[in-house]
Amino acid sequence: MDDYEYTELLKNVAIKIKNIAGVVEPEKIKKRVLEIKELENNQEFWNDAANAAVVQKEKTQLQRKLEKFLLAENAANDACELYDMSKDENDEESIAALYKDAPKLESLIRNMEIEVLLSGENDANNAILSIHPGAGGTESQDWAEILLRMYKHWAQNHGFKVDVLDYQSGEEAGIKDVSIMVSGENVYGYLKVENGIHRLVRISPFDSNAKRHTSFCSVMVSPEVDDDINIVIEDRDIRIDTYRSSGAGGQHVNKTESAIRITHIATNVIVQCQNDRSQHKNKATAMKMLKSRLYELELEAQKAEKNGIPKSEIGWGHQIRSYVLQPYQQIKDSRSNQAYSNVSGILDGDIDQMIEDVLIAQNKSIAFTE
């Protein structure tokens, strides 16, 4: 890196910090945090435990966002000031150290950009992720299991909790259907970009002729809804079926129909849960899954209407990403238009770069350029 490149980097960083500040609005955050602290000094505030919990969660999220913004802003200001001083004093050693630390500064600002993009109404929520193999039998079902492993490893790498809500094994290999709950900070904000069709091209290990196969899986991601979300589901709107759990669980799984399948008749949304031995608990979880899915569908419909997309086009039919293992190795996302060669790493859960590239590509309305 030379003087010109570093000067341009500082200019770009300054522009990004200014634009990020316009979205984060740190002064408004400080004002709101003070308001919450005043509320906390009033005993009546604590009498409503449910509301107090919601407000305290808001306070924690606001403080975390402000801390991250100030860290990025201070790092950018310090770099500019130190660079000017070093140039005035011809301090080559300090200048060299700044050049060396430039990637860290860029990474810090990029992380703050992503933080801004994860400021949607539901982005901080946990996520319910379901994977459904397409036509193709065992090959597609095996692809579903590969995707499940990828998402579970990603979650584990971030310290997120993963609970398997429903798991239907394939006859020969793979998965017929699976739903998981991923819990942690901003999980839905990240995973929402995984909504859509995932395409795999490879030489199938299940084909004795070693031919290349193309398989598809749909991934559906919904935010875990809070109890105060007003989604009314009447008994006449749904059909509830019970069946025996197919996963591990000992003798109980084989003897009782504790697993629950709920079909929402109007939308044909189907959710299943067999996570617990209690049919009652499985039903409660399945209802939460259904509410989350219906809420997500409503958000999609509102977004499509706002963007002028006919409602009939809302769905899962758009391929978002291709994973090519043969005749070459490359993963390409159709939304960011970025290609990645780290195929084995991505399939092992290293998907942050892909997710962040899509978030930035989908939110160009947030100007990070002059």
C-alpha positions as CSV (number, residue, x, y, z in Angstrom):
1,M,0.0,0.0,0.0
2,D,1.3,3.5,-0.9
3,D,0.4,7.0,0.2
4,Y,-2.3,7.5,-2.5
5,E,-4.0,4.1,-1.7
6,Y,-4.1,4.8,2.0
7,T,-5.4,8.4,1.5
8,E,-8.2,7.0,-0.7
9,L,-9.0,4.3,1.9
10,L,-9.4,7.0,4.6
11,K,-11.7,9.1,2.3
12,N,-13.9,6.0,1.7
13,V,-13.9,5.2,5.4
14,A,-15.0,8.7,6.3
15,I,-17.8,8.6,3.8
16,K,-19.0,5.3,5.1
17,I,-18.9,6.4,8.7
18,K,-21.0,9.5,7.8
19,N,-23.6,7.4,5.9
20,I,-23.7,4.8,8.7
21,A,-24.2,7.5,11.2
22,G,-27.2,8.7,9.2
23,V,-28.8,5.3,9.5
24,V,-27.7,4.4,13.1
25,E,-28.5,8.0,14.4
26,P,-26.3,7.7,17.6
27,E,-27.8,10.8,19.2
28,K,-31.3,9.3,19.0
29,I,-30.0,6.1,20.5
30,K,-28.5,8.0,23.4
31,K,-31.7,9.9,24.0
32,R,-33.8,6.7,23.9
33,V,-31.4,4.9,26.3
34,L,-31.8,7.8,28.7
35,E,-35.6,7.6,28.4
36,I,-35.4,3.9,29.2
37,K,-33.2,4.5,32.2
38,E,-35.7,7.0,33.6
39,L,-38.5,4.4,33.1
40,E,-36.5,1.9,35.0
41,N,-36.4,4.3,38.0
42,N,-40.2,4.1,38.2
43,Q,-41.5,1.2,40.2
44,E,-44.7,1.0,38.1
45,F,-42.5,0.1,35.1
46,W,-41.5,-3.1,36.8
47,N,-45.0,-4.1,37.7
48,D,-45.6,-5.0,34.0
49,A,-43.0,-7.7,33.7
50,A,-43.7,-8.5,30.1
51,N,-43.4,-4.9,28.9
52,A,-40.3,-4.4,31.1
53,A,-38.6,-7.4,29.4
54,V,-39.4,-6.0,25.9
55,V,-38.0,-2.5,26.8
56,Q,-34.9,-3.9,28.4
57,K,-34.2,-6.0,25.4
58,E,-34.6,-2.8,23.3
59,K,-32.1,-1.1,25.6
60,T,-29.6,-3.9,25.3
61,Q,-29.8,-3.9,21.5
62,L,-29.5,-0.1,21.3
63,Q,-26.5,0.0,23.6
64,R,-24.8,-2.7,21.7
65,K,-25.3,-1.0,18.4
66,L,-24.1,2.3,19.8
67,E,-20.9,0.7,21.2
68,K,-20.1,-0.9,17.9
69,F,-20.7,2.4,16.0
70,L,-18.5,4.4,18.4
71,L,-15.8,1.8,18.1
72,A,-15.8,2.1,14.3
73,E,-16.0,5.9,14.4
74,N,-13.2,6.2,16.9
75,A,-11.0,3.8,14.9
76,A,-11.6,5.8,11.8
77,N,-10.9,9.2,13.5
78,D,-7.8,7.9,15.2
79,A,-6.4,6.5,11.9
80,C,-7.0,9.9,10.2
81,E,-5.4,11.9,13.0
82,L,-2.4,9.6,13.4
83,Y,-1.8,9.6,9.6
84,D,-1.8,13.4,9.5
85,M,0.6,13.6,12.4
86,S,2.9,11.0,11.0
87,K,3.0,12.8,7.6
88,D,3.8,16.1,9.3
89,E,6.6,14.6,11.3
90,N,7.8,12.3,8.5
91,D,7.4,9.3,10.9
92,E,7.8,6.5,8.4
93,E,7.6,3.8,11.1
94,S,4.1,5.0,12.2
95,I,3.0,5.3,8.6
96,A,4.1,1.7,7.9
97,A,2.2,0.5,10.9
98,L,-1.0,2.3,9.6
99,Y,-0.5,0.6,6.2
100,K,-0.2,-2.7,8.0
101,D,-3.4,-2.2,10.0
102,A,-5.4,-1.0,7.0
103,P,-7.1,-4.4,6.5
104,K,-8.3,-4.4,10.2
105,L,-9.8,-0.9,9.7
106,E,-11.6,-2.0,6.5
107,S,-12.9,-5.1,8.3
108,L,-14.1,-3.1,11.2
109,I,-16.0,-0.7,9.0
110,R,-17.5,-3.5,6.9
111,N,-18.7,-5.2,10.1
112,M,-20.4,-2.0,11.0
113,E,-22.0,-1.8,7.5
114,I,-23.4,-5.3,8.1
115,E,-24.7,-4.2,11.5
116,V,-26.6,-1.4,9.9
117,L,-28.1,-3.8,7.4
118,L,-29.3,-6.0,10.3
119,S,-31.5,-3.3,11.8
120,G,-34.8,-4.5,10.3
121,E,-37.8,-5.1,12.5
122,N,-37.2,-8.9,12.9
123,D,-33.5,-9.2,12.2
124,A,-32.6,-9.6,15.9
125,N,-35.0,-12.5,16.2
126,N,-34.2,-16.2,16.3
127,A,-34.9,-18.1,13.1
128,I,-36.8,-21.2,12.1
129,L,-35.1,-22.8,9.1
130,S,-36.7,-25.6,7.0
131,I,-35.1,-27.6,4.2
132,H,-37.2,-29.4,1.6
133,P,-35.6,-31.6,-1.1
134,G,-36.9,-31.3,-4.6
135,A,-37.5,-34.0,-7.2
136,G,-34.6,-36.4,-7.5
137,G,-35.0,-39.0,-4.8
138,T,-32.0,-40.0,-2.8
139,E,-29.7,-37.5,-4.5
140,S,-31.9,-34.5,-3.6
141,Q,-32.4,-35.9,-0.1
142,D,-28.6,-36.2,0.4
143,W,-28.3,-32.6,-0.8
144,A,-30.7,-31.5,1.9
145,E,-28.6,-33.2,4.5
146,I,-25.5,-31.5,3.2
147,L,-27.2,-28.1,3.5
148,L,-28.4,-29.0,7.1
149,R,-24.8,-29.8,8.0
150,M,-23.6,-26.5,6.5
151,Y,-26.1,-24.4,8.5
152,K,-25.5,-26.3,11.7
153,H,-21.8,-25.8,11.4
154,W,-22.3,-22.1,10.7
155,A,-24.4,-21.7,13.8
156,Q,-22.0,-23.6,15.9
157,N,-19.1,-21.4,14.7
158,H,-21.0,-18.4,15.9
159,G,-22.0,-19.9,19.2
160,F,-25.7,-20.0,18.3
161,K,-28.0,-22.7,19.7
162,V,-29.6,-25.2,17.3
163,D,-32.7,-27.2,18.2
164,V,-34.0,-29.8,15.7
165,L,-37.8,-29.4,15.6
166,D,-38.6,-32.0,12.9
167,Y,-36.4,-34.5,11.1
168,Q,-37.7,-37.0,8.5
169,S,-35.0,-39.4,7.3
170,G,-34.7,-40.5,3.7
171,E,-35.2,-44.2,2.9
172,E,-31.7,-44.8,1.6
173,A,-29.8,-41.6,2.7
174,G,-30.3,-37.9,3.4
175,I,-33.4,-36.1,4.6
176,K,-37.0,-36.0,3.4
177,D,-37.8,-32.9,5.5
178,V,-36.1,-31.0,8.4
179,S,-36.8,-27.9,10.5
180,I,-34.5,-26.4,13.0
181,M,-34.6,-23.4,15.4
182,V,-31.4,-21.3,15.4
183,S,-31.2,-19.0,18.4
184,G,-28.8,-16.1,18.9
185,E,-28.2,-12.4,18.1
186,N,-29.3,-11.3,14.7
187,V,-29.8,-14.9,13.5
188,Y,-32.8,-14.1,11.3
189,G,-31.1,-11.1,9.9
190,Y,-28.3,-13.3,8.6
191,L,-30.3,-16.4,7.6
192,K,-33.2,-14.6,5.8
193,V,-31.0,-14.3,2.7
194,E,-30.9,-18.1,2.5
195,N,-34.6,-18.1,1.5
196,G,-35.0,-19.8,-1.9
197,I,-33.9,-22.6,-4.1
198,H,-30.3,-24.0,-3.7
199,R,-29.0,-26.0,-6.7
200,L,-26.3,-28.6,-6.6
201,V,-24.4,-30.0,-9.6
202,R,-22.1,-33.0,-9.0
203,I,-21.4,-36.6,-9.9
204,S,-23.9,-38.5,-7.8
205,P,-22.4,-41.1,-5.4
206,F,-25.7,-42.9,-5.8
207,D,-25.3,-43.4,-9.6
208,S,-23.4,-46.5,-10.5
209,N,-22.7,-44.9,-13.9
210,A,-21.0,-41.9,-12.3
211,K,-23.1,-39.4,-14.2
212,R,-23.4,-35.7,-13.3
213,H,-26.7,-34.9,-11.6
214,T,-28.5,-31.6,-10.8
215,S,-30.4,-31.5,-7.5
216,F,-32.5,-28.8,-5.9
217,C,-33.6,-28.0,-2.3
218,S,-35.8,-25.2,-1.1
219,V,-34.7,-23.4,2.1
220,M,-37.3,-21.5,4.0
221,V,-36.4,-19.1,6.9
222,S,-38.9,-17.4,9.2
223,P,-38.4,-15.2,12.2
224,E,-39.4,-16.6,15.5
225,V,-42.5,-14.5,16.4
226,D,-43.1,-13.0,19.8
227,D,-46.3,-13.9,21.7
228,D,-47.5,-10.3,21.2
229,I,-47.6,-10.6,17.4
230,N,-51.3,-10.6,16.5
231,I,-51.7,-13.6,14.2
232,V,-55.2,-15.2,14.6
233,I,-55.5,-18.8,13.5
234,E,-59.0,-20.3,13.9
235,D,-59.5,-24.1,14.3
236,R,-61.4,-24.2,11.1
237,D,-58.3,-22.7,9.3
238,I,-56.1,-25.7,10.0
239,R,-55.9,-29.4,9.8
240,I,-53.9,-31.3,12.6
241,D,-52.5,-34.8,12.0
242,T,-50.6,-36.9,14.5
243,Y,-48.0,-39.5,13.6
244,R,-45.2,-41.5,15.2
245,S,-41.9,-39.8,15.5
246,S,-39.3,-41.1,13.1
247,G,-36.1,-39.9,14.9
248,A,-34.2,-41.3,17.8
249,G,-36.0,-41.6,21.0
250,G,-36.2,-45.2,22.1
251,Q,-39.4,-47.2,22.8
252,H,-41.5,-44.1,23.2
253,V,-41.0,-43.0,19.6
254,N,-42.3,-46.3,18.3
255,K,-45.4,-46.5,20.5
256,T,-47.0,-43.1,20.6
257,E,-48.1,-40.7,18.0
258,S,-46.5,-37.6,19.6
259,A,-45.4,-35.9,16.4
260,I,-47.7,-33.2,15.0
261,R,-48.3,-32.0,11.5
262,I,-50.4,-28.8,11.0
263,T,-51.7,-27.7,7.6
264,H,-52.9,-24.2,7.0
265,I,-55.7,-24.8,4.5
266,A,-55.8,-21.4,2.9
267,T,-52.1,-21.1,2.1
268,N,-51.2,-24.9,2.1
269,V,-48.4,-24.1,4.5
270,I,-47.4,-27.3,6.3
271,V,-45.4,-27.4,9.5
272,Q,-44.3,-30.4,11.5
273,C,-42.7,-31.0,15.0
274,Q,-41.5,-34.1,16.7
275,N,-38.9,-32.6,18.9
276,D,-40.6,-33.5,22.3
277,R,-42.1,-36.7,23.7
278,S,-45.1,-34.6,24.7
279,Q,-47.7,-34.3,21.9
280,H,-49.0,-31.1,23.7
281,K,-45.5,-29.5,23.5
282,N,-45.0,-30.5,19.9
283,K,-48.4,-28.9,19.0
284,A,-47.4,-25.7,20.8
285,T,-44.1,-25.6,18.9
286,A,-45.8,-26.4,15.6
287,M,-48.3,-23.6,16.1
288,K,-45.4,-21.2,16.7
289,M,-43.7,-22.4,13.6
290,L,-47.0,-21.9,11.6
291,K,-47.4,-18.3,13.0
292,S,-43.8,-17.6,12.1
293,R,-44.3,-18.9,8.6
294,L,-47.5,-17.0,8.0
295,Y,-45.9,-13.8,9.4
296,E,-43.0,-14.2,7.0
297,L,-45.4,-14.7,4.1
298,E,-47.3,-11.5,5.0
299,L,-44.0,-9.6,5.1
300,E,-43.1,-11.0,1.7
301,A,-46.4,-10.0,0.3
302,Q,-46.1,-6.5,1.6
303,K,-42.6,-6.1,0.2
304,A,-43.7,-7.5,-3.2
305,E,-46.6,-5.1,-3.3
306,K,-44.4,-2.2,-2.4
307,N,-42.0,-3.1,-5.2
308,G,-44.7,-3.6,-7.7
309,I,-44.3,-7.4,-8.0
310,P,-47.5,-9.3,-8.8
311,K,-48.6,-11.5,-5.9
312,S,-48.7,-14.6,-8.0
313,E,-44.9,-14.4,-8.4
314,I,-44.3,-14.6,-4.7
315,G,-42.8,-18.0,-3.8
316,W,-39.9,-20.2,-3.7
317,G,-39.3,-20.8,-7.4
318,H,-36.4,-18.5,-7.8
319,Q,-32.9,-20.1,-7.7
320,I,-30.7,-18.1,-5.5
321,R,-27.4,-20.0,-5.5
322,S,-25.6,-22.8,-7.5
323,Y,-23.1,-25.1,-5.9
324,V,-21.1,-26.7,-8.7
325,L,-18.8,-29.6,-7.8
326,Q,-18.3,-31.0,-11.3
327,P,-16.8,-30.5,-13.8
328,Y,-15.2,-27.6,-11.8
329,Q,-15.7,-26.3,-8.3
330,Q,-17.5,-23.0,-7.8
331,I,-20.4,-21.5,-5.8
332,K,-22.2,-18.6,-7.3
333,D,-25.0,-16.4,-5.8
334,S,-27.4,-15.0,-8.3
335,R,-28.3,-12.0,-6.2
336,S,-24.8,-10.6,-5.4
337,N,-23.5,-12.1,-8.7
338,Q,-20.4,-13.2,-6.7
339,A,-18.6,-16.5,-7.3
340,Y,-16.6,-18.4,-4.6
341,S,-13.9,-21.0,-5.0
342,N,-13.8,-22.1,-1.3
343,V,-16.3,-24.8,-1.9
344,S,-15.3,-27.2,0.8
345,G,-15.1,-24.4,3.4
346,I,-18.5,-23.1,2.5
347,L,-20.1,-26.5,2.7
348,D,-18.5,-26.8,6.1
349,G,-20.3,-23.7,7.3
350,D,-18.0,-20.8,6.2
351,I,-20.9,-18.8,4.6
352,D,-20.4,-15.4,6.2
353,Q,-18.9,-13.8,3.2
354,M,-21.7,-15.0,0.9
355,I,-24.4,-13.8,3.3
356,E,-22.7,-10.4,3.8
357,D,-22.3,-9.9,0.0
358,V,-26.0,-10.6,-0.5
359,L,-27.0,-8.2,2.3
360,I,-25.0,-5.4,0.8
361,A,-26.3,-6.2,-2.8
362,Q,-29.9,-6.2,-1.6
363,N,-29.6,-3.0,0.3
364,K,-28.0,-0.6,-2.2
365,S,-30.6,2.0,-1.1
366,I,-28.4,2.5,2.0
367,A,-25.7,4.5,0.3
368,F,-22.2,3.5,1.3
369,T,-20.7,5.6,-1.4
370,E,-20.4,9.3,-2.0
